[in-house]
Structures are given as structure tokens and as C-alpha cells.
């Protein structure tokens, strides 16, 4: 009898593990996919540009002190994503250097952000809350200093799904958001190249 009970317990345990694994695959870890779709459907500017430069990311002192690594990841991801498209003559940080051709300056500003810590996510799971970033992107014609477009882009993760990945989607949020902003610039800024 004990052997039969032991085998039944093993079967139920195996079924429970399979059920939990199947639930994890169905969870949406971030809202980035919906945000990315709205970015890809944005209306392009009428002017064409040869170069795109990125101004320093603006953020509150509190965000700068709390998330210095995340700001660096966000900035690097914006630039590398747009460079990877290989459609502009130059894509770089703004150094105020005069470049040949028309230049667009991207002025990103992080309005609000929160990234749940790894230990909070591991121990608190979904109770650690959602991680999110709210970024305002301003596109400025360098020659005329005219603001051509301003857009706020937001992204947040699903706290329950983030707990299943032990905070992986929390840690990747700045890079993901940088790629989304890079994709937005690629979508709305026509190239003269």
C-alpha cells in the first residue's frame, strides 16, 4: 500500500510541475510588445535627415542616484539599436560638433521609473510590484532648433511573470526601453542617406 501511495504522489507531483511550467510560458513579461506596435505605427516626419545625435538623458537627481547603471544601459541601447539599422550617416551622442548634412537631435527625458530589485523580486515575488519606465522623447532639428515632435513612451512589466523569471524582465527593462526609443526614431525620422 505504501508503494502505491508513493507512486501516486510522484505522478501528481509530476503533473503539478508540468502544469506550473505551462503557466509560465503563457505569461506576458512586459507591455513592451504593445508599446513597440504603437511606436512602429507612428507617422513619419516630412523632413529627411543625414545624422541623428542623442542628447544626454535627462532625469531627476533621485533617478540618477538610484539607477545610474540603468541610465547607461538605456542610453547605450538607444544608440546601438539605431546604429544597427544602418540608415543614417552618423548616429552618436551629441557633442555639439557640426556634422555634414541635416542633423536631428533626440532629447530623451525619463519622467518616472522604478525597477524592482533582484532580492525583492526573489523573496517578494509579485508583491515586489511592477517595474516601469516613462520616457518623453523630443526630436529637434539642430539647424533651426525647432522641436519637430514630442512623444511619451511607457513600458511596464507584469510583476507576476517577472517573479517567475527571478527579475530578468526587471533587469532588462532599461535596455528594452532603449531599443523601443531607437525603433521609434528609426520609424519617424526619414533618412537622406
C-alpha positions, 0 to 999 in steps of 0.5 A: 500500500505504501508503494502505491501511495508513493507512486501516486504522489510522484505522478501528481507531483509530476503533473503539478510541475508540468502544469506550473511550467505551462503557466509560465510560458503563457505569461506576458513579461512586459507591455513592451510588445504593445508599446513597440506596435504603437511606436512602429505605427507612428507617422513619419516626419516630412523632413529627411535627415543625414545624422541623428545625435542623442542628447544626454538623458535627462532625469531627476537627481533621485533617478540618477542616484538610484539607477545610474547603471540603468541610465547607461544601459538605456542610453547605450541601447538607444544608440546601438539599436539605431546604429544597427539599422544602418540608415543614417550617416552618423548616429552618436551622442551629441557633442555639439560638433557640426556634422555634414548634412541635416542633423536631428537631435533626440532629447530623451527625458525619463519622467518616472521609473522604478525597477524592482530589485533582484532580492525583492523580486526573489523573496517578494515575488509579485508583491515586489510590484511592477517595474516601469519606465516613462520616457518623453522623447523630443526630436529637434532639428539642430539647424533651426532648433525647432522641436519637430515632435514630442512623444511619451513612451511607457513600458511596464512589466507584469510583476507576476511573470517577472517573479517567475523569471527571478527579475530578468524582465526587471533587469532588462527593462532599461535596455528594452526601453532603449531599443523601443526609443531607437525603433521609434526614431528609426520609424519617424525620422526619414533618412537622406542617406 
